[in-house]
Structures are given as structure tokens and as C-alpha cells.
Amino acid sequence: MKHLIRRVFAAVAILALCITAFAQDEDEFEPVDLPDDIAAKVSDLPQEKVDFLRGDGIFGFAERHELLFDRLDSKTPAQIEAYIDAMMRVTELMKFNPDTDMASIPLNTESDGFNAWKTRRPAEFDTPREAGPINVNRYLSAGPKQGIPTFFNLPIAMTPEDLVAGEVDIAIMGAGLDMGSGYRGAAYGPRALRTAEIYINFSMSEPQHMHTMVSEFNELVMVDYGDIAIDGMSTERSLEHIREVVREVASTGTIPFIVGGDHSLMYPDVAGVVDAYGVGKVGIVHFDAHYDAGGGSAHLISHGQPVRRLFDEKLVPGKNFIQVGLRGSWPSNRGFEWMRENGLRYHTMAEIEKNGWEATMDRVLDEALDGPEFIFISFDIDVLDPSFTPGTGTPEPAGLTTREVFPIVRNLCAMNKIVGFELVEVNPLVDPGYTTAMNAARVMRECLNGIALRKRGLTEKNYLSPLTTEHGHDE
């Protein structure tokens, strides 16, 4: 009996840990046939218990029926019934009970500061000014070790009117949301990215990109759009405001670049862009070690669920959702089945190891062109191997290298009309150096350089400057 209790508690622990990751929407499930020996042992049990044993309710306790049947094979009929009873009891205990549980903790709507966290500062509080970007650097050639930190030492903009007046191409903004993940600290990702470049001098004509000999800083009008307000006590309350700010930027024609924060941000970031461009008109290229389409959790959004929510709300067609770099232990077979059923196109590290990176990169670039006019890139920094990005909440070994990631991001942004980009899961609190922030900033620059190439009409695949690929050239 003690052995049985230990097994039940182990099953409960596994269920509690995995239900967010593996639980899927309920589909039609065909009950399985019982092995003859198991069928004989349960022949006298109530039909309800036999049906549970044959049904999909056991998936919280075993990945597939065969594994469960192996566990029950050596048990007596009484022990099998006790095991089934325990699974059924645990299943009911895990469910919402309206008599004892609260669906949510009520907020204090009487608070005078209920919306203080997202109340915008009135322009009347400040010195009157004309709309447009503001340069906060005192000196012409601003180095990284002085002045007020902004993304890439860019001017700042505060309102959509600033973006329109300045004819801004790119608005980079922070979104320090990190309550949807295990490790806290991604909230400081934007701050880390603003100070990531420790030696580059962003002058009027530099730096060029050595691979392309094109400077994104010369070709594009870019600003730091500040940080989006976050309710530090609630992911759910923060999402609609994030969506609102992303939408207001995208609606001006400026491309929002969002620096997170955890990957819960994918939902409001993509939704805000879709609000501006239309449902079904935006495709997603999602770089990540994880597929982030979990379901079944008590919380409807976290850093492991934004893809599921986008699909539940029918904001992105399956064919137009491309995932790159999946690896590790998640998703399970059922997760891959969900992706196939919804038409997602995905590229695992197993595929890359089998076919090579060049072939996989070509497929991804072709797939991105085989869809809508607009593309949003969601880049979780953990798609890179932890040797390049140790400062992240969910590192996964055997990932992509910077030499693989940089050219595909640059090509995607050169070959497609990018309408949004997010870089998430940079956690400087667990970064032993500035490695993660440095590589993350370079990922952003690769996309910016790709957009600059597109502006110059240089959109062919794997574009490289002849100046950097030949041994010599004529002046």
C-alpha cells in the first residue's frame, strides 16, 4: 500500500509539473483496447473505471497507454482498481471547484491608483516642444561610456506624433515583463540592451556592417521609444496596454522593435501588429528552443503559451507560422500533432543536424516568402546555444550558433517586408558577463541591417558585399 501511495504522489507531482506543457485542447479520442491480461483483471470493475483506463484522462499520468499498462501488469485486480481510483481522484482534485476555489482574486477597483501604472504623463507637465525625435546626446560623436543610455545611442521619441513628424522607420522599445516565466530578471533585458555595446562609437557615418558594407544607422531613421508600462503584479493586466502601444506604433507605419521581457510578450506584440495590418495578413517567423504553444494551465498566458493564444484567437494562419530551432524535451508527440493539425511549419535541431544548416536556412527563407505580404519576427534568445547566451531563463543545450543565426535574420529582414520584431528572454541577472546582451544586440542589428539592405534594393538571398568577399578589388 505504501508503494502504491508513493507512486500516486509521484504521478501527482509529474502531473503538476507537466500539465502546462503537455495538456492540449480536448479532441475526439478513440478509447484504446485493453490487453487481454489487463482486461481480465478489470472485468468486474464498474464501467466508469474501465472507461477511464481506456480514455485520454490517463495522459496526465503516462505519456501513452502502453506505459501505464506495463505498470499495471504485475498488479492484482484490487491494486489496479486502487490505482485507477487514485488517478480519478487526483483528476477531480486538480479541477476548478466553484465551491472552494476562486477563479481570480478580485482587484481593488476602489483604489485611486487603479490605473496609475499605465497613466501617461501629460504633455502640459513639460516644456512645450515641436513633435519629432529628441537627441539626448550632448556631443556629436557619442561613445558608449558616456551620456544617457538609449538603444544604440539613438534619439528618443515619446508619442506617435513624434514618429510621424520624424518619418521614423524603426521604434525600439522595452517591455520589462517577466512574471510569465520561472527565472525572474528578464524585466531588466531592455536596460541590458541599452548598454550592451561597450566599445562601438556610433558616429554620423559608422559603424558599417562588414558583411554588407551598409550602415543601418545611415539608411534608417531610428529612435528609442522608451519602455512600455508593466503592472508589476499582473501579467494579465499588462497585456492589453502592451498591445495598445505596439498597435499605436505600427499604425503610424513605423516598425516596432520590442525588447523584452519574457516570451509572454509574443501575444500582445503580434496582436498589436495584426490590429494595425489586419488578421491573416501577418506571418510569423519564430526562433525558439521551445514551441510555446502549451495549453491547459490555470493561467491562460505565460512565456510557454503565447502561440496557443494567437491561434485560439485566430490572429495568425497556421501556414504562416514558421518555427526554427526547436529542441530539448518539449513539445511531446502530442505537441507536434497539434502543430501539424494547425498547419505550422517547424524546423527542429534534429532536422538541422540531419540536413545541414544551409539547407534548412534556405527552406525557412523560402517559406517566409510563401505567405502574406508582412512578416513579424519573434526571437527568443534561447534559440542560441547557452555558450552564446547564458543569460536567459530557460537555456537549452545544443542550440544554434551566432554564425548560423546572424545571416538568416539579416536575410529574412532584407527579403521580406518586416512589420515587427521582438527580442525576448534576455535575463542579465543570470548572465555571467555581457555575452548575452552583446549577442542579443547583434541579432537586432542584423535585422536592422537587413531592413536597410531592403531599403537600398539589395534583397537577394545571402547578400554579401563584394568588398568583403574578394581578396582584392579595384579602387
C-alpha positions as CSV (number, residue, x, y, z in Angstrom):
1,M,0.0,0.0,0.0
2,K,2.8,2.4,0.9
3,H,4.4,1.6,-2.5
4,L,1.1,2.5,-4.2
5,I,0.8,5.7,-2.3
6,R,4.4,6.7,-3.3
7,R,3.5,6.0,-7.0
8,V,0.3,8.1,-6.7
9,F,2.2,11.0,-5.2
10,A,4.9,10.7,-7.9
11,A,2.2,10.8,-10.6
12,V,0.6,13.9,-8.9
13,A,4.0,15.6,-9.0
14,I,4.5,14.8,-12.6
15,L,1.0,16.0,-13.5
16,A,1.5,19.3,-11.6
17,L,4.8,19.9,-13.4
18,C,3.7,18.9,-16.9
19,I,0.1,19.9,-17.2
20,T,1.0,23.3,-18.6
21,A,3.4,21.9,-21.1
22,F,1.6,18.9,-22.4
23,A,-2.1,19.4,-21.8
24,Q,-3.9,20.1,-25.1
25,D,-7.4,21.1,-26.1
26,E,-9.8,18.3,-25.9
27,D,-10.2,16.5,-29.2
28,E,-12.2,13.4,-30.1
29,F,-10.3,10.5,-28.6
30,E,-10.9,6.9,-29.6
31,P,-10.7,4.7,-26.5
32,V,-7.9,2.1,-26.7
33,D,-8.4,-1.6,-26.4
34,L,-7.1,-3.2,-23.2
35,P,-4.5,-6.1,-23.3
36,D,-6.1,-9.4,-22.6
37,D,-4.4,-9.8,-19.2
38,I,-5.5,-6.3,-18.0
39,A,-9.0,-6.8,-19.4
40,A,-9.3,-9.9,-17.4
41,K,-8.3,-8.2,-14.2
42,V,-10.7,-5.3,-14.6
43,S,-13.6,-7.4,-15.9
44,D,-15.5,-7.0,-12.6
45,L,-14.9,-3.2,-12.2
46,P,-17.6,-0.6,-12.7
47,Q,-17.7,0.5,-16.4
48,E,-16.8,4.1,-15.4
49,K,-13.5,2.9,-14.1
50,V,-12.8,0.7,-17.2
51,D,-13.7,3.7,-19.4
52,F,-11.3,5.9,-17.6
53,L,-8.5,3.4,-18.0
54,R,-9.2,3.2,-21.8
55,G,-9.6,7.0,-22.2
56,D,-7.5,10.1,-22.5
57,G,-7.7,11.0,-18.8
58,I,-4.7,8.9,-18.1
59,F,-2.3,11.2,-20.1
60,G,-1.6,13.2,-17.0
61,F,-0.1,10.0,-15.6
62,A,1.6,8.3,-18.6
63,E,2.6,9.5,-22.0
64,R,0.8,6.7,-23.6
65,H,-1.4,3.8,-22.6
66,E,1.2,1.1,-23.2
67,L,3.4,2.6,-20.5
68,L,0.5,2.6,-18.0
69,F,-0.4,-1.0,-18.9
70,D,3.2,-2.0,-18.2
71,R,2.9,-0.5,-14.7
72,L,-0.3,-2.4,-14.0
73,D,0.8,-5.7,-15.5
74,S,2.2,-7.1,-12.3
75,K,-0.6,-5.8,-10.0
76,T,-3.6,-7.7,-8.6
77,P,-7.1,-6.7,-9.6
78,A,-7.5,-4.9,-6.3
79,Q,-4.3,-3.0,-6.7
80,I,-5.3,-2.0,-10.3
81,E,-8.7,-0.7,-9.0
82,A,-6.9,1.3,-6.3
83,Y,-4.6,2.8,-8.9
84,I,-7.5,3.7,-11.1
85,D,-9.3,5.2,-8.1
86,A,-6.3,7.3,-7.3
87,M,-5.9,8.6,-10.8
88,M,-9.6,9.5,-11.0
89,R,-9.4,11.2,-7.5
90,V,-6.4,13.2,-8.5
91,T,-8.0,14.2,-11.8
92,E,-11.0,15.6,-9.9
93,L,-8.9,17.3,-7.2
94,M,-6.9,19.2,-10.0
95,K,-10.1,20.7,-11.5
96,F,-11.7,24.0,-10.6
97,N,-14.2,23.7,-7.8
98,P,-16.6,26.7,-7.7
99,D,-17.5,25.9,-4.1
100,T,-13.9,26.2,-2.8
101,D,-11.8,27.9,-5.4
102,M,-11.7,31.5,-6.7
103,A,-11.4,31.9,-10.5
104,S,-9.4,35.0,-9.8
105,I,-8.5,37.2,-6.9
106,P,-10.6,40.4,-7.2
107,L,-8.8,43.7,-7.7
108,N,-9.4,46.7,-5.6
109,T,-11.4,48.8,-8.1
110,E,-11.9,51.5,-5.4
111,S,-8.2,52.3,-5.4
112,D,-7.5,55.9,-6.6
113,G,-4.4,54.5,-8.3
114,F,-6.0,51.6,-10.0
115,N,-4.5,52.6,-13.4
116,A,-1.6,54.6,-12.1
117,W,0.9,52.1,-13.6
118,K,-0.2,52.9,-17.2
119,T,-1.3,56.5,-16.9
120,R,0.7,58.6,-19.4
121,R,2.4,61.8,-18.4
122,P,0.5,64.8,-19.8
123,A,2.5,67.0,-22.3
124,E,1.3,70.0,-20.3
125,F,3.6,69.0,-17.5
126,D,6.7,69.5,-19.7
127,T,8.3,72.3,-21.6
128,P,6.3,72.8,-24.9
129,R,8.1,71.4,-27.9
130,E,7.5,70.6,-31.6
131,A,6.7,67.0,-32.4
132,G,9.7,64.9,-33.5
133,P,12.6,62.8,-32.2
134,I,14.8,64.3,-29.5
135,N,18.5,63.7,-29.3
136,V,19.7,63.5,-25.7
137,N,23.4,63.3,-26.5
138,R,25.4,66.5,-25.9
139,Y,28.2,65.5,-28.2
140,L,28.3,64.8,-31.9
141,S,30.1,61.5,-31.6
142,A,28.6,59.7,-28.7
143,G,30.6,56.9,-27.2
144,P,29.0,54.0,-25.2
145,K,30.6,55.0,-21.9
146,Q,29.0,58.4,-21.5
147,G,25.7,60.2,-21.9
148,I,22.2,59.0,-21.3
149,P,21.8,55.3,-22.4
150,T,19.4,54.7,-25.2
151,F,19.2,51.8,-27.6
152,F,22.3,52.2,-29.8
153,N,22.6,55.8,-28.6
154,L,19.6,56.7,-30.7
155,P,17.4,59.8,-30.3
156,I,14.2,59.3,-28.3
157,A,10.6,59.7,-29.2
158,M,7.7,59.7,-26.8
159,T,4.5,59.9,-28.9
160,P,3.1,58.7,-32.2
161,E,3.2,62.3,-33.3
162,D,7.0,62.2,-32.8
163,L,7.2,59.1,-35.1
164,V,5.1,60.7,-37.8
165,A,6.9,64.1,-37.7
166,G,10.3,62.4,-37.7
167,E,9.3,60.0,-40.5
168,V,10.7,57.3,-38.3
169,D,11.4,53.8,-39.8
170,I,12.1,51.9,-36.5
171,A,10.9,52.5,-33.0
172,I,12.8,50.3,-30.4
173,M,11.0,50.0,-27.1
174,G,11.4,48.0,-23.9
175,A,8.8,45.8,-22.3
176,G,10.1,44.5,-19.0
177,L,7.5,41.8,-18.4
178,D,8.9,38.8,-16.6
179,M,6.1,37.3,-14.5
180,G,5.3,34.7,-17.1
181,S,8.5,32.7,-16.6
182,G,10.3,30.8,-13.9
183,Y,13.5,32.8,-13.5
184,R,12.8,36.5,-12.8
185,G,15.1,39.1,-14.3
186,A,14.1,39.4,-17.9
187,A,12.5,42.7,-16.9
188,Y,16.0,44.1,-16.9
189,G,16.6,42.9,-20.5
190,P,15.8,46.4,-22.1
191,R,18.2,48.0,-19.7
192,A,20.9,45.5,-20.6
193,L,20.4,46.0,-24.3
194,R,20.7,49.8,-23.9
195,T,24.2,49.4,-22.5
196,A,25.2,46.3,-24.5
197,E,27.6,48.0,-26.9
198,I,30.7,48.6,-24.8
199,Y,33.2,49.8,-27.5
200,I,31.4,50.8,-30.7
201,N,31.3,54.5,-31.4
202,F,28.0,55.4,-33.1
203,S,29.1,58.4,-35.1
204,M,27.4,60.1,-38.1
205,S,28.9,57.6,-40.6
206,E,29.7,54.5,-38.7
207,P,29.6,51.6,-38.0
208,Q,29.3,49.9,-41.3
209,H,28.4,46.2,-41.3
210,M,31.4,44.4,-42.6
211,H,29.4,41.7,-44.3
212,T,27.3,44.1,-46.3
213,M,29.2,47.4,-46.1
214,V,25.9,49.1,-45.5
215,S,25.2,51.0,-42.3
216,E,21.7,50.7,-40.8
217,F,22.4,53.9,-38.9
218,N,22.8,55.8,-42.1
219,E,20.0,54.3,-44.0
220,L,17.2,54.2,-41.4
221,V,15.6,56.7,-39.1
222,M,15.5,55.0,-35.7
223,V,14.5,56.1,-32.2
224,D,14.3,54.7,-28.7
225,Y,10.6,54.8,-27.9
226,G,11.1,54.3,-24.2
227,D,9.6,51.5,-22.2
228,I,6.0,50.2,-22.2
229,A,4.4,50.3,-18.8
230,I,4.0,47.0,-17.0
231,D,1.8,46.2,-14.0
232,G,4.5,44.6,-11.8
233,M,1.9,42.5,-10.1
234,S,0.0,41.1,-13.1
235,T,0.9,39.7,-16.5
236,E,-2.8,39.6,-17.4
237,R,-3.3,43.3,-16.7
238,S,-0.2,44.3,-18.6
239,L,-1.0,42.6,-21.9
240,E,-3.7,44.9,-23.2
241,H,-1.6,48.0,-22.6
242,I,1.4,46.4,-24.4
243,R,-0.9,45.6,-27.3
244,E,-2.1,49.2,-27.4
245,V,1.3,50.7,-27.5
246,V,2.6,48.3,-30.2
247,R,-0.6,49.0,-32.2
248,E,-0.1,52.8,-32.0
249,V,3.5,52.5,-33.3
250,A,2.6,50.1,-36.1
251,S,-0.4,52.2,-37.1
252,T,2.0,55.1,-37.9
253,G,3.9,52.9,-40.4
254,T,6.9,52.7,-38.1
255,I,8.2,49.2,-37.4
256,P,8.0,48.4,-33.7
257,F,11.1,46.6,-32.3
258,I,10.2,45.3,-28.8
259,V,12.9,44.2,-26.4
260,G,11.7,42.0,-23.5
261,G,10.9,40.7,-21.1
262,D,9.8,37.1,-21.2
263,H,8.0,35.4,-24.2
264,S,4.5,36.1,-22.9
265,L,5.1,39.3,-24.9
266,M,4.6,37.4,-28.2
267,Y,0.8,37.5,-27.7
268,P,0.4,41.3,-27.3
269,D,3.2,42.2,-29.6
270,V,1.9,40.1,-32.5
271,A,-1.7,41.1,-31.7
272,G,-0.8,44.8,-31.8
273,V,0.8,44.5,-35.2
274,V,-2.1,42.4,-36.5
275,D,-4.5,45.1,-35.2
276,A,-2.7,47.5,-37.5
277,Y,-2.3,45.4,-40.6
278,G,-5.3,43.0,-40.5
279,V,-6.0,39.4,-39.4
280,G,-4.4,36.9,-41.7
281,K,-2.0,39.4,-43.3
282,V,1.0,38.9,-41.0
283,G,3.2,35.8,-41.0
284,I,5.4,34.9,-38.0
285,V,9.0,33.5,-38.0
286,H,9.5,32.3,-34.5
287,F,13.1,31.5,-33.4
288,D,13.0,29.5,-30.1
289,A,14.2,26.3,-28.4
290,H,10.6,25.7,-27.3
291,Y,7.3,25.8,-29.3
292,D,5.5,27.9,-26.7
293,A,2.0,26.6,-27.5
294,G,1.3,24.9,-24.2
295,G,-2.3,24.7,-23.0
296,G,-4.4,23.5,-20.1
297,S,-2.8,25.6,-17.4
298,A,-4.9,27.5,-14.9
299,H,-3.2,30.6,-16.3
300,L,-4.2,31.5,-19.8
301,I,-0.9,33.2,-20.7
302,S,2.7,32.6,-19.8
303,H,6.0,32.5,-21.6
304,G,5.2,29.0,-22.7
305,Q,1.7,29.7,-24.1
306,P,1.6,32.8,-26.5
307,V,1.5,30.7,-29.7
308,R,-1.6,28.8,-28.5
309,R,-3.4,32.0,-27.6
310,L,-2.7,33.6,-31.0
311,F,-4.2,30.5,-32.6
312,D,-7.1,30.4,-30.2
313,E,-8.0,33.9,-31.3
314,K,-7.3,33.1,-35.0
315,L,-4.9,36.0,-35.4
316,V,-2.3,34.1,-37.4
317,P,-3.0,31.3,-40.0
318,G,-1.1,28.1,-39.3
319,K,0.7,28.1,-42.7
320,N,2.1,31.5,-42.0
321,F,3.7,30.4,-38.7
322,I,7.3,29.2,-39.0
323,Q,9.3,27.9,-36.1
324,V,13.1,27.5,-36.1
325,G,15.5,25.8,-33.6
326,L,13.1,23.6,-31.5
327,R,14.9,21.1,-29.3
328,G,15.0,19.5,-25.8
329,S,12.2,17.7,-24.2
330,W,9.2,19.9,-25.2
331,P,6.9,19.5,-27.0
332,S,5.9,15.9,-26.7
333,N,4.4,13.9,-29.6
334,R,1.0,15.5,-28.8
335,G,2.5,18.9,-29.2
336,F,3.9,18.1,-32.6
337,E,0.5,16.6,-33.5
338,W,-1.1,19.9,-32.5
339,M,1.3,21.8,-34.7
340,R,0.7,19.6,-37.7
341,E,-3.1,19.8,-37.2
342,N,-2.9,23.6,-37.2
343,G,-0.6,23.7,-40.2
344,L,2.5,25.2,-38.6
345,R,5.8,24.8,-40.3
346,Y,8.6,23.9,-37.9
347,H,12.3,23.2,-38.1
348,T,13.9,21.3,-35.2
349,M,17.5,21.0,-34.4
350,A,17.2,17.3,-35.4
351,E,16.3,18.5,-38.9
352,I,19.3,20.8,-38.9
353,E,21.6,18.1,-37.7
354,K,20.3,15.8,-40.4
355,N,20.2,18.1,-43.4
356,G,22.6,20.8,-42.5
357,W,22.1,24.5,-41.7
358,E,22.4,25.9,-45.2
359,A,19.6,23.6,-46.5
360,T,17.4,24.4,-43.5
361,M,18.0,28.2,-43.8
362,D,17.0,28.1,-47.5
363,R,13.8,26.3,-46.6
364,V,12.9,28.9,-43.9
365,L,13.7,31.8,-46.3
366,D,11.5,30.3,-49.0
367,E,8.7,29.5,-46.6
368,A,8.7,33.1,-45.3
369,L,8.2,34.3,-48.9
370,D,5.4,31.8,-49.4
371,G,2.7,33.6,-47.5
372,P,1.4,37.0,-46.6
373,E,3.0,40.3,-47.5
374,F,4.1,41.2,-44.0
375,I,6.4,39.3,-41.6
376,F,6.8,39.6,-37.8
377,I,10.0,38.0,-36.3
378,S,9.8,36.7,-32.8
379,F,13.3,35.9,-31.5
380,D,13.7,34.1,-28.2
381,I,17.4,34.4,-27.3
382,D,17.4,30.8,-26.0
383,V,17.3,29.5,-29.6
384,L,21.1,30.2,-29.5
385,D,23.3,27.7,-27.6
386,P,23.8,28.7,-24.0
387,S,27.5,29.2,-24.7
388,F,26.5,32.3,-26.7
389,T,23.6,33.3,-24.5
390,P,23.9,32.0,-20.9
391,G,21.8,34.9,-19.6
392,T,18.3,33.5,-20.2
393,G,15.6,31.9,-18.1
394,T,15.3,28.6,-19.9
395,P,18.7,27.7,-21.5
396,E,18.7,24.6,-23.7
397,P,21.9,22.9,-24.8
398,A,22.9,22.1,-28.4
399,G,21.4,25.2,-30.0
400,L,22.2,27.4,-32.9
401,T,25.4,29.4,-33.2
402,T,25.7,33.1,-33.8
403,R,27.3,32.3,-37.2
404,E,24.1,30.5,-38.2
405,V,21.6,32.9,-36.7
406,F,23.0,36.2,-37.9
407,P,22.8,35.6,-41.6
408,I,19.3,34.1,-41.5
409,V,17.9,37.1,-39.5
410,R,19.7,39.5,-41.9
411,N,18.3,37.7,-44.9
412,L,14.8,37.5,-43.5
413,C,14.7,41.2,-42.9
414,A,16.1,42.0,-46.3
415,M,13.9,39.7,-48.3
416,N,10.6,40.3,-46.6
417,K,8.5,43.3,-45.6
418,I,9.1,43.3,-41.8
419,V,6.4,45.0,-39.8
420,G,7.5,44.0,-36.3
421,F,10.4,42.4,-34.4
422,E,10.7,41.2,-30.8
423,L,13.7,40.0,-28.9
424,V,12.9,38.3,-25.6
425,E,14.2,36.3,-22.7
426,V,17.4,38.2,-22.1
427,N,18.0,37.9,-18.3
428,P,21.1,39.9,-17.3
429,L,20.7,38.7,-13.7
430,V,21.9,35.2,-14.7
431,D,24.4,36.4,-17.3
432,P,28.0,35.9,-16.0
433,G,29.3,38.6,-18.4
434,Y,27.9,40.8,-21.1
435,T,27.9,38.0,-23.6
436,T,24.2,37.5,-23.8
437,A,23.3,41.2,-24.1
438,M,26.1,41.7,-26.7
439,N,24.9,38.8,-28.9
440,A,21.3,39.9,-28.5
441,A,22.1,43.4,-29.6
442,R,23.9,41.9,-32.6
443,V,20.7,39.9,-33.5
444,M,18.8,43.2,-33.5
445,R,21.4,44.9,-35.6
446,E,21.3,42.0,-38.2
447,C,17.6,42.6,-38.7
448,L,18.1,46.4,-38.8
449,N,20.8,45.9,-41.4
450,G,18.5,43.6,-43.4
451,I,15.9,46.3,-43.4
452,A,18.5,48.8,-44.5
453,L,19.5,46.5,-47.4
454,R,15.9,46.2,-48.5
455,K,15.6,50.0,-48.5
456,R,18.6,50.1,-50.8
457,G,17.0,47.4,-53.0
458,L,19.6,44.7,-52.0
459,T,17.2,41.9,-51.4
460,E,18.8,38.8,-53.0
461,K,19.4,35.8,-50.7
462,N,22.7,35.7,-48.8
463,Y,23.7,39.2,-49.9
464,L,27.3,39.9,-49.1
465,S,29.4,42.9,-50.2
466,P,32.0,42.0,-52.8
467,L,34.4,44.3,-50.9
468,T,34.4,41.7,-48.0
469,T,34.3,38.5,-50.1
470,E,37.1,39.1,-52.6
471,H,40.8,39.0,-51.9
472,G,41.2,42.4,-53.6
473,H,39.3,44.9,-55.7
474,D,39.9,47.8,-58.0
475,E,39.6,51.3,-56.5
